[in-house]
Amino acid sequence: MSASVSNHPLHVACIMDGNGRWARRRGLPRTDGHTAGEEALAEVVRSAAARQVGWLTAFGFSTENWVRPRTEVRHILSLHRKLFSRTEEMNRNNARTRWIGRPFSDKGARTPVLVQKAITKAIADTSGNTGLSVTIAFDYGSRAELVRASRLAMSQGVVTPSSIQANLYDPEMPPVDLLVRTSGEARISNFMLWQIKGAHIYFTERPWPDFNRQEFDQAIASLTGSPA
């Protein structure tokens, strides 16, 4: 089944919330919740590829997340290195890896070198695929993105919606059609404020590690009100 909206393939964006709460309810360390969340994302990628979704963007790590406990941050960083290393599975799904976040050379950027290398290699190793585009937002904040885009547009002599769009982290990214937020939170949390204009928002009580193929289908079906 091919999923599309208007004149571009369907773009689904996910705020993957609730990993820590999922772990706490089971008496597990928060790090176990993040590990389960990484596996849930892999399942959603497979589901999106099977549904012929065009774009899937996941909020992996925000500019605000660096204040979390050091052990938790280290674990999340190791999971992202693993996530960006899943190139064999991405190739099987004909999926491309993409990334948005503060450019590595920008002042204030905090992506560690090992993660930078994993990102760069994943993008190169999947660049020939023609199906689903999977974008991981890492060291990402929408306000930082918009400030940077506005400054670049000003330096080029004109600030218009088109010039701001041209200077976003990924100007090729189409508008978001469906924004998913898990774990009962009804907030946007500084995520893709420019790109979600007009997007349908799907909130669910289910924490991210429990967000499975069936609920992904329900989220997509909510765009039209059709049963999943």
KAPE-V669341 format. One record per backbone hydrogen bond with DSSP energy under -0.5 kcal/mol. CO is the residue of the C=O (numbers start at 1). NH is the residue of the N-H. If there is no record, write none. Layout:
co nh
CO NH
CO NH
This chain:
co nh
2 4
3 10
5 8
8 5
10 12
10 54
10 55
11 177
11 178
12 57
13 180
14 16
14 59
15 17
15 182
17 208
18 22
19 23
20 24
21 25
22 26
23 26
23 28
24 27
29 32
29 33
30 34
31 35
32 36
33 37
34 38
35 39
36 40
37 41
38 42
39 43
40 44
41 45
42 46
43 47
44 48
45 49
46 50
47 51
48 53
49 52
51 3
52 3
54 133
55 12
56 135
57 14
58 60
58 137
61 139
61 140
62 65
64 67
65 68
69 73
70 74
71 75
72 76
73 77
74 78
75 79
76 80
77 81
78 82
79 83
80 84
81 85
82 85
83 86
85 87
86 90
87 91
88 92
89 93
90 95
91 94
94 131
96 134
98 136
100 138
103 106
106 109
112 116
113 117
114 118
115 119
116 120
117 121
118 122
119 123
120 124
121 125
122 126
124 127
126 129
132 96
132 134
133 56
133 135
134 98
134 136
135 58
135 137
136 100
136 138
137 60
137 61
139 102
140 63
141 145
142 146
143 147
144 148
145 149
146 150
147 151
148 152
149 153
150 154
151 155
152 156
153 158
154 157
158 160
160 164
161 165
162 166
163 167
164 167
165 168
168 171
170 173
177 200
178 13
178 180
179 202
180 15
181 204
182 185
190 142
190 192
192 196
194 197
195 176
196 199
200 179
201 203
202 181
204 184
206 183
207 210
208 211
210 212
212 216
213 217
214 218
215 219
216 220
217 221
218 222
220 223
221 224
221 225
221 226
